[in-house]
Amino acid sequence: MRQTTEAFRSRYRANIHPLYNPWLHGTFVLLFGMAAIAAFWSSVHQVQPLQWLAVPLTLLSFNLGVYMVHRHLGHHKKAFARMFHARHAGDHHSFFAPGNMAFDSARDWRVILFPAWLIVLHTLVISVPVWWLIARFDANVAGLVGGCLVLGYLVYEVFHACEHLPAHNPLTRLPWIRQMRHLHELHHRREMMQERNFNIVFPLMDYLFGTLYWEPEQPTPYLTRTPMTRLQHQIEIPGDPVAVLAYASTVTRWPEWHPSSLKINGQKGPLHAGARFDEDIRAGGRDGHLNWMVDEYLPGRRWVAQAQGDHGLSLVLTYECDAQGDGTRFVRTLEYRFSGLGLRIANWLLLKRRIDRESAESMLALREMAQKYLAQSGVNV
C-alpha cells in the first residue's frame, strides 16, 4: 500500500502546474473568507438573545450539508458531480492512506484544500442568496447566517488541513484535533471510506446517522504525557540531503558514530515508517535496551522514530535535513523522559548534561563518518 501511495504521490506532484503557489492559495481562501464574513456581519446590530440562535443552527446545518455532500457525492459517483468525486475519492484518497496521512510540503495542499475559486462560488451561490432571502424578514439573522455559512467553510478547510499535518506538529496534540485526525485516518481505510466517518470538524452527523466508527489509538508515548527533556543539536555535513539522511537513518551504522549506541539488531539500509529494531545503549553512564519503531521517513527531509526502554524510559528521535549551499544542515532532536521519580531527579541533576554532551560529540562523529561513507560510495560531497 505504501509503495502504491508513494507512486501516486509522485505522479500527482509531477502534474501540479509549475506556477501553483500553495501560500497564495491558502492566503486567498483565508482573506476572502474573512472579508466575506466581515461584510455579512457588518449589517448585524444590537442582536437580541433569540437571534443568536441563528449561529449554532447555521453551523449545525452546514455540518449536515458537508456530511451529505461528502458521503453521497464524494464517495458515490453521480453524473453531475463527476469532477468532485474524481478529485476526492480518486486523488485525495489515493494520495493519503492510513500510515501515510501527512503532507510532505506546502505544495501538497493542492490535494487537501478545495480549489481557490470554490469559496467564491460558495459565497455567491449559497451564502448571498440565503442572506438576501432572510434579510426580507430579519437583517440581523440574515447577517449572522450568511457569515456563519462562510465561517463553516473556513473551519472545514482548517480542520481538514490539520488532519493531514505531520505527526510532530504541535497542533496534532490538541485534544479535539487529535481525535478528529484519528477518525479521519480511519475514514481513509479503503474498506471504510464509503461507509464511515464523513464529518471533518465535528462528528455529530456521523453519530446521528450511525456512520461513526471509532477504535482505540495505538499508544504513542510522546503524546500521552508531558513534559519531556528536549535536546537539539545541528551541524553542517558535506553532501546531498538525501544521501546524508539515508546514512543517518541506516540504524545499523549508528555504533560507527554515536558513542551511546553499542549494538543494533535491525535491517540494513535507511528504515521507513513501520520498521522496528532493537538497540543496546550506554547513555549518561547507564546501560540499557531500547525497542524502536520508525514513525516517518521523508527522504532528504525528515526521519522520526520512537522507543521504549528500561526503567520507564521513552523517547522520540527526529532527524531533519535541508540543503545549505553544497552541503546539508543536519538537525538532531532528542526528546525523552523517565517514568520513575528517582530517575527524573537523576536526569535533572546529572544525566541530562551527560546525554547532551554525548549528543554533541555524536554530531562531530556523524559528519566525519558520513563524509567517509559518501566518498567511498561515490556520492559527491
C-alpha positions in Angstrom: 0.0 0.0 0.0 2.8 2.4 0.9 4.5 1.8 -2.4 1.2 2.4 -4.3 0.6 5.6 -2.3 4.2 6.9 -3.0 3.9 6.1 -6.7 0.6 8.1 -6.9 2.1 11.0 -5.0 5.0 11.2 -7.4 2.6 11.2 -10.4 0.3 13.7 -8.8 3.1 16.1 -7.9 4.5 15.9 -11.3 1.2 17.1 -12.8 0.9 20.1 -10.5 1.3 23.3 -12.6 4.8 24.9 -12.0 3.2 28.2 -11.3 1.0 26.8 -8.5 1.7 28.7 -5.3 0.3 27.0 -2.1 0.8 30.1 0.0 -1.2 32.2 -2.4 -3.9 29.6 -2.5 -4.2 29.4 1.3 -3.9 33.1 1.8 -6.6 33.9 -0.8 -9.1 31.5 0.7 -8.5 32.8 4.2 -8.6 36.5 3.3 -11.6 36.2 1.0 -13.5 34.2 3.6 -12.7 36.7 6.4 -13.7 39.6 4.2 -17.0 37.9 3.3 -17.7 37.2 7.0 -17.0 40.8 7.9 -19.2 42.0 5.1 -22.1 39.8 6.2 -21.7 40.7 9.9 -21.4 44.4 9.2 -25.1 44.5 8.9 -25.6 43.0 12.3 -26.6 45.4 15.1 -28.0 45.1 18.6 -28.6 41.3 18.3 -31.4 40.0 20.5 -31.0 36.8 22.5 -33.3 34.8 20.3 -31.5 36.0 17.1 -28.2 34.5 18.4 -29.7 31.0 17.8 -29.0 31.6 14.2 -25.3 30.9 14.8 -25.5 27.3 16.2 -28.4 26.4 13.9 -26.5 27.6 10.8 -23.3 25.8 11.8 -25.3 22.6 12.5 -27.0 22.9 9.1 -23.6 23.4 7.5 -22.3 20.3 9.3 -25.2 18.3 7.9 -24.6 19.7 4.4 -20.9 18.8 4.4 -21.8 15.3 5.7 -24.3 14.7 2.9 -22.0 16.0 0.2 -19.0 14.1 1.5 -21.0 10.8 1.9 -23.2 10.9 -1.2 -21.1 12.8 -3.8 -17.5 12.4 -2.6 -17.8 8.6 -2.4 -20.6 7.7 -4.8 -20.3 8.7 -8.4 -23.0 11.0 -9.7 -23.1 12.3 -13.2 -23.4 16.0 -12.1 -20.6 15.7 -9.6 -18.0 13.6 -11.5 -15.2 16.2 -11.0 -15.7 16.3 -7.2 -15.8 12.5 -7.0 -12.7 12.1 -9.0 -10.8 14.8 -7.0 -11.9 13.4 -3.6 -12.3 9.6 -3.9 -9.7 9.4 -6.6 -7.0 11.9 -5.9 -7.3 12.7 -2.2 -7.8 9.1 -1.1 -5.1 7.8 -3.3 -2.6 10.5 -2.1 -3.3 9.8 1.6 -3.7 6.3 3.1 -3.6 5.0 6.7 0.0 5.2 8.0 0.8 7.8 5.3 -1.6 10.6 6.1 0.7 13.6 6.3 1.6 16.1 3.6 5.3 16.4 2.9 5.4 20.1 1.7 3.1 23.0 1.2 2.7 22.1 -2.5 0.7 19.1 -1.3 -2.0 21.5 -0.1 -3.2 21.2 -3.7 -4.7 17.8 -2.9 -6.1 18.9 0.5 -7.6 22.4 0.0 -10.6 22.9 -2.2 -9.8 25.0 -5.4 -9.5 28.6 -4.5 -12.4 29.6 -6.7 -14.8 27.4 -4.7 -15.1 29.7 -1.7 -16.1 32.5 -4.2 -18.7 30.2 -5.7 -19.9 29.1 -2.3 -20.3 32.7 -1.1 -22.1 33.9 -4.3 -24.3 30.9 -4.9 -25.2 29.8 -1.4 -24.4 32.5 1.3 -25.5 35.6 -0.6 -28.9 34.2 -1.8 -29.6 32.8 1.7 -28.7 36.2 3.2 -30.8 38.1 0.7 -33.8 35.9 1.3 -33.7 36.0 5.1 -32.9 39.8 5.1 -36.5 40.3 3.8 -37.6 39.3 7.3 -34.7 39.9 9.7 -31.5 41.7 8.8 -29.6 40.5 11.9 -30.4 36.9 11.4 -29.6 37.2 7.7 -26.1 38.7 8.5 -25.4 36.0 11.1 -26.5 33.2 8.8 -24.6 34.5 5.8 -21.4 34.9 7.8 -21.6 31.5 9.5 -22.1 29.8 6.2 -18.7 31.2 5.1 -17.2 30.6 8.6 -18.2 26.9 8.3 -16.3 26.7 5.0 -13.2 28.2 6.6 -13.3 25.9 9.6 -13.7 22.9 7.4 -10.6 23.9 5.4 -8.5 24.5 8.5 -9.5 21.3 10.3 -9.0 19.2 7.2 -5.5 20.6 6.8 -4.8 19.9 10.4 -5.9 16.3 9.9 -3.0 15.9 7.4 -0.3 17.6 9.4 2.9 15.7 10.1 2.6 13.9 13.4 5.4 16.0 15.1 3.4 19.3 14.6 2.3 20.7 18.0 -1.3 21.2 16.7 -1.8 17.5 16.4 -1.5 17.2 20.2 -4.6 19.4 20.8 -7.4 17.0 22.0 -10.1 18.0 19.5 -7.8 17.9 16.5 -6.1 14.7 17.7 -9.5 12.9 17.9 -10.7 14.1 14.5 -7.3 13.2 13.0 -7.8 9.6 14.2 -11.4 9.5 12.9 -10.2 10.8 9.5 -7.5 8.3 9.3 -10.0 5.5 9.9 -12.1 7.0 7.2 -9.2 6.7 4.8 -9.2 2.9 5.1 -10.3 1.5 1.7 -12.9 -0.7 3.3 -14.4 2.2 5.3 -14.2 5.3 3.1 -17.7 4.8 1.6 -19.4 3.9 4.9 -17.8 5.6 7.9 -16.6 8.9 9.5 -17.7 11.6 7.0 -17.6 14.6 9.3 -14.4 16.6 9.3 -14.9 19.1 12.1 -17.4 17.6 14.5 -18.8 14.0 14.2 -22.4 14.8 15.2 -23.9 13.7 11.9 -21.9 10.5 11.8 -23.3 9.8 15.3 -26.9 10.6 14.4 -26.8 8.7 11.1 -25.0 5.7 12.6 -21.8 6.1 10.5 -19.5 6.9 13.3 -16.7 4.4 13.8 -14.0 4.5 16.5 -11.3 2.2 17.6 -8.6 3.0 20.3 -5.5 4.7 19.1 -2.2 2.8 19.3 -0.3 4.1 22.3 2.1 6.8 21.3 4.5 7.5 24.3 5.4 11.0 23.3 1.8 12.2 23.1 0.5 10.7 26.3 2.4 12.5 29.0 4.4 15.7 29.3 6.9 17.2 29.7 9.9 15.6 28.0 13.6 16.6 28.2 14.4 18.0 24.8 18.0 18.2 23.4 18.7 19.6 19.9 22.0 19.8 18.0 22.8 20.7 14.4 25.8 20.5 12.2 26.7 21.1 8.5 27.6 17.9 6.6 29.1 17.9 3.1 26.8 16.1 0.8 23.3 15.9 -0.6 20.4 15.9 2.0 19.0 12.7 0.5 22.3 10.8 0.9 23.1 12.3 4.3 19.7 11.4 5.8 19.9 7.9 4.2 23.2 7.3 6.0 21.9 8.7 9.3 18.7 6.6 9.2 20.6 3.4 8.5 20.5 2.4 12.1 22.9 -0.5 11.7 25.6 2.2 11.3 24.7 4.1 14.5 27.5 2.4 16.5 30.0 3.8 14.0 29.3 7.4 15.0 27.1 7.6 18.2 29.0 7.0 21.4 25.8 5.7 23.2 24.9 3.1 20.6 26.5 -0.3 21.4 24.7 -2.8 19.2 21.8 -2.7 16.7 19.5 -5.6 15.8 17.6 -4.5 12.7 17.5 -4.3 8.9 20.3 -2.7 6.9 19.7 0.5 4.9 17.5 3.5 5.7 14.4 2.4 7.6 10.9 3.5 6.6 7.8 4.1 8.6 6.6 1.0 10.4 10.1 -0.6 10.7 11.2 -1.9 14.1 14.6 -2.6 15.6 16.4 -3.1 18.9 19.3 -1.2 20.3 21.7 -1.8 23.3 22.9 1.5 24.6 25.1 3.2 27.3 23.8 6.7 27.8 24.6 9.0 30.7 26.8 6.3 32.2 23.9 3.8 32.3 23.4 0.6 30.2 20.0 -0.1 28.7 18.0 -1.6 25.9 15.6 0.2 23.5 12.8 -1.1 21.3 12.4 1.2 18.4 9.6 1.9 15.8 10.0 4.3 12.9 7.2 6.8 12.5 8.2 8.7 9.5 10.8 8.8 6.7 10.7 11.6 4.1 13.9 11.1 2.0 16.2 14.1 2.2 13.9 15.9 4.7 12.9 14.1 7.9 13.1 10.9 9.8 11.3 10.2 13.1 11.3 7.2 15.4 10.1 6.5 18.9 11.4 4.0 21.5 10.6 2.3 24.8 13.4 1.3 27.1 14.3 0.0 30.6 13.4 1.9 33.8 10.3 3.5 32.1 12.4 5.3 29.5 10.5 6.6 26.4 12.0 8.8 23.8 11.5 10.3 20.3 14.3 10.9 17.9 14.0 13.3 14.9 16.4 13.9 12.1 15.8 16.9 9.8 17.8 18.0 6.8 17.8 20.8 4.4 20.3 22.0 1.7 22.9 24.6 2.7 24.9 25.6 -0.3 26.8 22.5 -1.4 26.1 20.7 1.9 23.4 19.7 4.3 22.2 21.3 7.5 21.5 18.2 9.8 19.4 18.8 12.9 19.1 16.0 15.5 16.3 16.4 18.2 16.1 14.0 21.1 13.1 14.1 23.4 13.0 11.7 26.4 11.5 11.0 29.8 11.7 8.6 32.7 8.6 7.4 34.4 10.2 6.9 37.8 10.7 9.8 40.2 14.2 8.7 41.1 15.4 8.7 37.5 13.7 12.0 36.8 15.6 13.6 39.7 18.9 11.9 38.5 18.2 13.3 35.0 17.8 16.8 36.3 20.9 16.6 38.4 23.3 14.7 36.2 22.1 12.6 33.3 20.8 15.4 31.1 24.2 17.1 31.0 25.9 13.8 30.1 23.5 12.9 27.4 23.7 16.4 26.0 27.5 16.1 25.8 27.3 12.7 24.1 24.8 14.0 21.6 27.1 17.0 20.7 30.0 14.5 20.3 27.9 12.3 18.1 27.3 15.2 15.6 31.0 15.6 15.0 31.4 11.9 14.6 28.4 11.7 12.2 29.9 14.4 10.0 33.2 12.5 9.8 31.7 9.1 9.2 29.1 10.3 6.8 31.6 12.1 4.7 33.8 9.0 4.5 30.9 6.7 3.7 29.6 9.0 0.9 33.0 9.4 -0.6 33.6 5.6 -0.6 30.1 5.1 -2.1 30.9 7.5 -5.0 28.5 10.2 -3.8 29.6 13.8 -4.5 30.5 15.6 -1.2 
